[in-house]
Amino acid sequence: MDSNLRDGVLVLGSTGFIGAHLVERLDRHGYTVYALARSEQNITRGRIRHVSGSMDDAELLRGLISRCRHIVHVAGLTTPSTSATAPAVEISGNLGALARLLSFANEFPDRRLVYMSSAGAVYGDHSINIDEGALLRPRSYYGAGKAAAEAFIHACSSTTSWQCVVLRPSNIYGPGQSPGKGFAIVPTLFTCAADNTTFNIWGDGGNVRDYCHVSDLVDLAVRAVGFDGGPKSAIYNAASGEAVSIVELISACERSTGRKINVKFLPSRSVDVPHVSLDTKAARSAYDWEARISLNEGLDMTWEWFQGLRVLEQTTN
């Protein structure tokens, strides 16, 4: 295998929150990066080849895979809320695109695929310090789509020469993340703090989640890309190890912002899992990885970025 192919990494979903951070980190590690997304522009910047397009374009995808030994899949067309009333989009959009990618496994052997799943979506009830061997019981169509994608990827690794790694991150936050309905809680809370608007809490605010900084997740993804050897198929949780309740997260955001956040308590929802915390011993054992950014430190960095973005928006409007 020539050196150009060995150092080539195809990032699918390169303009998303995680994808953008990943492209920059891979570049700093010396990889030649092919960044594919619908909103990309066709330009080359150093070792980064930005490519405008989608996974629906089979010929474009074929050409990119031919240049890359590694593929990192962080693309997605849905969120838990967008597919809640339209489950078919998980199949026609996300799973269809993944199946198209996997169909090239026999044509281009010996690739390494790293797929970004979602721990919060695939694990169900009683998810306390849960490890990768737990039975998956997703409570949303989004989570069901992620679980199905993992099954497709395992089948690929079992029947082809591709080596496949699935990462299951907890709630990811950090600079570059925009607030969104039903997800991205940290920038949503920061927006409430900045604009003096109200944050709705479903239930009593006792639901517990682990919040992992995007820099730590990207570090794990880069280690997975660069690791030689390992099993043909593997799954790793990615979490900070610092699980907190919604109420505790709000207090931490108030500390970072120096502002009071208004809240409104609403009736609890059946789709919300009371507690999700992850065991990360497998990632530590395989890649010598652990999250290094504490929640308070990560929130401080994210608030600093958020304030800078607000200033930029005010000067350009």
C-alpha positions in Angstrom: 0.0 0.0 0.0 1.5 3.3 -1.0 2.1 6.1 1.6 -0.5 8.4 0.1 -3.2 5.8 0.5 -2.0 4.9 4.0 -2.1 8.5 5.2 -5.4 9.4 3.5 -8.5 9.8 5.7 -12.0 10.4 4.3 -14.2 12.3 6.7 -17.9 12.0 5.9 -19.9 14.8 7.5 -16.9 17.2 7.6 -18.8 20.4 8.2 -20.8 19.2 11.2 -19.9 20.0 14.8 -17.8 16.9 15.4 -16.6 16.6 11.8 -15.1 20.1 11.6 -13.1 19.5 14.8 -12.0 16.1 13.5 -10.8 17.4 10.1 -8.6 20.0 11.8 -7.1 17.5 14.3 -6.3 14.9 11.6 -4.6 17.6 9.6 -2.4 18.5 12.6 -1.5 14.9 12.9 -0.2 14.9 9.4 -2.9 13.0 7.5 -4.1 13.9 4.1 -7.8 14.6 4.7 -10.6 14.4 2.2 -13.5 16.3 3.8 -16.9 15.5 2.2 -20.1 17.3 3.0 -23.0 18.9 1.1 -22.0 22.3 2.4 -18.3 22.0 1.6 -16.6 24.1 -1.1 -14.3 22.4 -3.6 -11.0 23.8 -2.4 -7.7 22.5 -1.2 -6.2 23.9 2.0 -2.8 22.4 2.8 -3.4 18.7 3.3 -7.2 19.1 3.5 -9.2 18.5 0.3 -12.6 20.0 0.8 -15.1 18.2 -1.4 -18.7 19.4 -2.0 -21.1 16.5 -2.4 -23.0 13.7 -0.6 -22.9 10.0 0.0 -25.7 9.7 -2.5 -23.2 10.2 -5.3 -21.8 6.7 -5.7 -19.1 7.7 -8.2 -17.8 10.5 -6.1 -17.7 8.2 -3.1 -15.9 5.5 -5.1 -13.2 8.0 -6.1 -12.7 9.2 -2.6 -12.5 5.7 -1.1 -9.9 4.8 -3.7 -7.6 7.5 -2.2 -8.1 6.7 1.5 -7.1 3.9 3.8 -9.2 5.3 6.6 -12.9 6.4 6.6 -14.5 8.3 9.5 -18.3 8.4 9.3 -19.7 11.3 11.3 -22.5 12.2 8.8 -26.2 12.2 9.7 -29.4 13.7 8.3 -31.5 13.4 11.5 -31.7 14.3 15.2 -33.8 12.5 17.8 -36.5 15.1 17.3 -36.5 15.3 13.4 -37.1 11.6 13.0 -39.6 11.2 15.9 -42.6 11.6 13.6 -40.8 10.4 10.4 -39.0 7.1 11.1 -38.6 6.3 7.4 -36.0 9.0 7.1 -33.7 6.9 9.2 -33.8 4.2 6.6 -34.0 6.3 3.4 -31.4 8.8 4.6 -28.9 7.5 7.1 -29.0 3.7 6.6 -29.3 4.0 2.8 -26.1 6.2 2.7 -24.3 3.8 5.0 -25.3 0.8 3.0 -23.9 2.6 -0.1 -20.6 3.1 1.6 -20.4 -0.5 2.8 -21.1 -1.7 -0.7 -17.6 -0.6 -1.7 -15.9 -2.9 0.8 -15.2 -5.7 -1.7 -14.0 -3.3 -4.4 -11.6 -1.5 -2.0 -10.3 -4.0 0.5 -8.4 -3.4 3.8 -10.0 -0.1 4.8 -10.5 1.0 8.3 -13.9 2.4 9.1 -14.6 4.5 12.3 -18.3 5.1 12.8 -19.8 7.6 15.2 -22.8 6.1 17.0 -24.5 7.5 20.1 -24.5 6.1 23.6 -27.4 8.2 24.7 -29.5 6.9 21.8 -28.8 3.2 21.7 -28.7 2.4 25.5 -32.1 2.2 27.2 -33.3 2.0 30.8 -30.9 1.3 33.7 -27.9 2.7 31.8 -25.7 3.2 34.9 -22.0 2.7 34.3 -23.0 0.6 31.3 -20.4 -1.2 29.1 -20.3 -2.0 25.4 -21.7 -5.5 25.9 -25.1 -4.3 27.2 -28.3 -5.1 25.4 -29.4 -2.2 23.2 -32.9 -0.9 23.8 -33.2 2.4 22.0 -36.2 4.5 22.9 -36.3 6.7 19.8 -36.2 6.1 16.0 -32.9 7.9 15.9 -31.5 5.4 18.4 -33.0 2.5 16.5 -31.3 3.9 13.4 -27.9 4.0 15.1 -28.3 0.5 16.5 -29.2 -0.8 13.0 -26.2 1.0 11.6 -24.0 -0.7 14.1 -25.4 -4.1 13.0 -24.7 -3.3 9.3 -21.1 -2.3 10.2 -20.6 -5.5 12.2 -21.9 -7.5 9.2 -19.4 -5.7 6.9 -16.5 -6.5 9.2 -17.6 -10.1 9.3 -17.9 -10.6 5.6 -15.2 -8.4 4.1 -11.6 -7.3 4.8 -12.7 -4.0 6.3 -11.8 -3.3 10.0 -14.6 -1.5 11.7 -14.6 0.6 14.9 -17.8 2.0 16.4 -17.6 4.9 18.9 -20.5 5.5 21.3 -20.1 9.0 22.7 -22.1 10.5 25.5 -23.5 14.0 25.2 -20.9 16.0 23.3 -20.4 19.7 23.7 -17.9 22.4 23.0 -17.0 25.3 20.7 -18.7 25.3 17.4 -21.9 23.6 18.5 -25.1 25.4 17.7 -28.3 25.1 19.8 -30.9 22.8 18.4 -34.4 21.6 19.3 -34.2 18.5 21.5 -30.4 18.3 21.6 -27.2 20.4 22.1 -28.2 21.4 25.7 -25.0 23.4 26.5 -25.3 26.0 23.8 -29.1 26.1 24.4 -28.4 26.9 28.1 -25.8 29.5 27.1 -28.3 31.1 24.8 -30.8 31.3 27.6 -28.2 32.9 29.9 -27.2 35.4 27.2 -30.7 36.4 26.1 -32.4 36.0 29.5 -34.9 33.5 28.1 -36.3 30.4 29.8 -35.0 26.8 29.6 -37.7 24.1 29.8 -36.9 21.1 32.1 -38.9 18.0 31.5 -39.5 16.4 34.9 -37.7 17.4 38.1 -34.3 18.0 36.5 -32.9 14.8 38.1 -32.1 13.0 34.8 -28.3 12.3 34.8 -26.1 12.4 31.8 -22.4 12.4 31.0 -21.1 15.5 29.1 -17.9 14.9 27.1 -16.0 17.7 25.5 -15.6 17.5 21.7 -11.8 17.7 22.0 -11.7 14.5 24.0 -14.0 12.6 21.6 -11.9 13.8 18.6 -8.7 12.6 20.4 -10.3 9.1 20.7 -11.3 9.1 17.0 -7.8 10.1 15.9 -6.4 7.3 18.0 -8.8 4.8 16.4 -7.8 5.9 13.0 -4.0 5.6 13.6 -4.1 2.4 15.6 -2.5 -0.6 13.8 -4.0 -4.0 14.7 -6.9 -4.7 17.0 -10.0 -6.8 16.4 -11.9 -6.8 13.1 -14.9 -5.3 14.8 -14.9 -3.2 18.0 -17.1 -0.9 20.0 -16.0 1.7 22.5 -17.8 4.1 24.8 -16.6 7.7 25.0 -17.5 9.7 28.1 -16.0 12.1 30.5 -16.7 10.0 33.6 -18.4 13.0 35.2 -22.1 12.4 35.1 -24.4 15.1 36.4 -28.1 15.9 36.6 -29.8 18.5 34.5 -30.1 20.8 37.5 -26.3 20.3 38.3 -25.5 21.1 34.7 -27.5 24.3 34.8 -25.6 25.4 38.0 -22.3 24.7 36.3 -23.4 26.8 33.3 -24.4 29.6 35.6 -20.9 29.5 37.2 -19.3 29.7 33.8 -21.5 32.5 32.5 -21.8 34.4 35.8 -25.5 34.7 34.9 -28.7 33.2 36.3 -30.6 30.9 34.0 -34.4 31.0 34.1 -36.0 27.5 34.1 -39.5 26.2 33.8 -40.4 22.7 35.0 -42.7 20.7 32.7 -44.2 17.2 33.0 -41.7 14.3 32.5 -41.6 12.5 29.2 -41.6 8.7 28.6 -38.8 8.9 26.1 -36.3 10.3 28.6 -34.0 7.8 30.3 -33.4 8.7 34.0 -29.7 7.9 34.1 -27.0 7.3 31.4 -23.4 6.9 32.5 -20.8 4.9 30.7 -18.0 2.5 31.5 -14.9 3.6 29.4 -12.4 0.9 30.4 -12.5 -0.7 26.9 -11.3 2.6 25.2 -8.6 3.0 27.9 -7.4 -0.5 27.4 -7.4 -0.4 23.6 -6.1 3.2 23.0 -4.8 4.4 26.3 -7.5 7.0 26.1 -9.4 8.9 28.8 -11.2 12.2 28.8 -9.0 15.0 30.1 -11.2 18.1 30.1 -13.4 18.5 33.2 -16.9 19.8 32.9 -16.1 23.2 34.4 -13.1 23.7 32.2 -15.0 22.6 29.1 -17.9 24.9 29.9 -15.5 27.8 30.5 -13.9 27.2 27.1 -17.3 26.9 25.3 -18.7 30.0 26.9 -15.6 32.0 25.8 -16.2 30.8 22.2 -19.9 31.5 22.5 -19.3 35.1 23.6 -16.8 35.6 20.7 -19.4 34.3 18.3 -22.0 36.7 19.7 -19.7 39.7 19.2 -18.9 38.6 15.6 -22.7 38.3 14.9 -23.3 41.7 16.2 -20.6 43.3 14.2 -21.7 41.7 10.9 -25.4 42.4 11.3 
